[in-house]
């Protein structure tokens, strides 16, 4: 039956039922949105941790490149013929990594 043909009380009840249905739908959408925001928060937290790790790795690259460059400097005294004539071609200097601070026991 059309709402315009209902008496005012019945029409008002129907309007309230429609309003309740829409409020329930808004509540469901709000719960879904809340869950999605929680997942987003977890992902952003993971990204922040990954960014910190990446920052730490990149901060070490300068010293790594300097070490590789230092190890390769000894190769500058060799010519192309040295690489072709020898059984074992010249290699960069060996880098040794040593802990300078004592480990906590």
C-alpha positions as CSV (number, residue, x, y, z in Angstrom):
1,X,0.0,0.0,0.0
2,X,1.3,3.5,-0.8
3,X,2.4,5.7,2.1
4,X,0.2,8.6,1.0
5,X,-2.9,6.4,1.4
6,X,-2.1,5.3,5.0
7,X,-3.4,7.2,8.0
8,X,-0.8,9.5,9.7
9,X,0.1,7.1,12.5
10,X,0.7,4.2,10.2
11,X,2.6,6.4,7.8
12,X,4.8,7.6,10.6
13,X,5.4,4.0,11.8
14,X,6.4,3.0,8.2
15,X,8.8,6.1,8.1
16,X,10.4,5.0,11.4
17,X,10.8,1.4,10.1
18,X,12.6,2.8,7.0
19,X,14.7,5.0,9.2
20,X,15.6,2.1,11.4
21,X,16.5,0.0,8.4
22,X,18.8,2.8,7.1
23,X,20.4,3.2,10.6
24,X,21.1,-0.6,10.8
25,X,22.7,-0.4,7.3
26,X,24.8,2.6,8.5
27,X,25.9,0.6,11.5
28,X,26.9,-2.3,9.4
29,X,28.9,0.0,7.0
30,X,30.5,1.6,10.1
31,X,31.6,-1.8,11.4
32,X,33.1,-2.7,8.0
33,X,34.8,0.7,7.8
34,X,36.2,0.2,11.3
35,X,37.6,-3.2,10.5
36,X,39.2,-1.8,7.3
37,X,40.8,1.0,9.2
38,X,42.2,-1.4,11.7
39,X,43.7,-3.4,8.9
40,X,45.1,-0.2,7.4
41,X,46.6,0.7,10.8
42,X,48.4,-2.7,10.9
43,X,49.7,-2.4,7.4
44,X,51.0,1.2,8.1
45,X,52.7,-0.1,11.2
46,X,54.4,-2.8,9.2
47,X,55.4,-0.2,6.6
48,X,56.9,2.0,9.2
49,X,59.0,-0.9,10.6
50,X,60.1,-1.7,7.1
51,X,61.0,1.9,6.4
52,X,63.1,2.0,9.5
53,X,65.0,-1.2,8.5
54,X,65.5,0.2,5.0
55,X,66.8,3.4,6.4
56,X,69.3,1.5,8.5
57,X,70.5,-0.5,5.5
58,X,70.9,2.5,3.3
59,X,72.8,4.4,6.1
60,X,75.4,1.6,5.9
61,X,75.9,1.8,2.1
62,X,78.4,4.6,2.2
63,X,80.8,2.6,4.4
64,X,80.2,-0.5,2.2
65,X,81.1,1.3,-0.9
66,X,84.2,2.8,0.7
67,X,85.3,-0.7,1.8
68,X,84.8,-2.2,-1.6
69,X,86.6,0.8,-3.2
70,X,89.5,0.4,-0.8
71,X,89.7,-3.4,-1.5
72,X,89.7,-2.7,-5.2
73,X,92.4,-0.1,-5.2
74,X,95.1,-2.8,-5.3
75,X,93.8,-4.0,-8.7
76,X,94.8,-0.7,-10.3
77,X,98.4,-1.8,-10.5
78,X,97.5,-4.6,-12.9
79,X,97.1,-4.3,-16.6
80,X,94.8,-6.3,-18.9
81,X,97.7,-8.6,-19.8
82,X,98.1,-9.6,-16.2
83,X,94.5,-11.0,-16.3
84,X,95.1,-12.9,-19.5
85,X,98.5,-14.4,-18.8
86,X,98.1,-15.6,-15.2
87,X,96.4,-18.8,-14.2
88,X,94.7,-17.1,-11.3
89,X,93.6,-13.5,-12.2
90,X,94.3,-10.8,-9.6
91,X,91.5,-10.3,-7.1
92,X,90.6,-7.5,-4.8
93,X,92.1,-7.5,-1.4
94,X,90.3,-9.6,1.1
95,X,88.2,-7.7,3.6
96,X,88.0,-9.1,7.1
97,X,85.2,-8.1,9.4
98,X,86.1,-8.0,13.1
99,X,84.1,-7.0,16.2
100,X,85.7,-4.1,18.0
101,X,83.5,-4.1,21.0
102,X,83.2,-7.1,23.3
103,X,80.0,-9.1,23.1
104,X,77.6,-9.1,26.0
105,X,77.5,-12.5,27.6
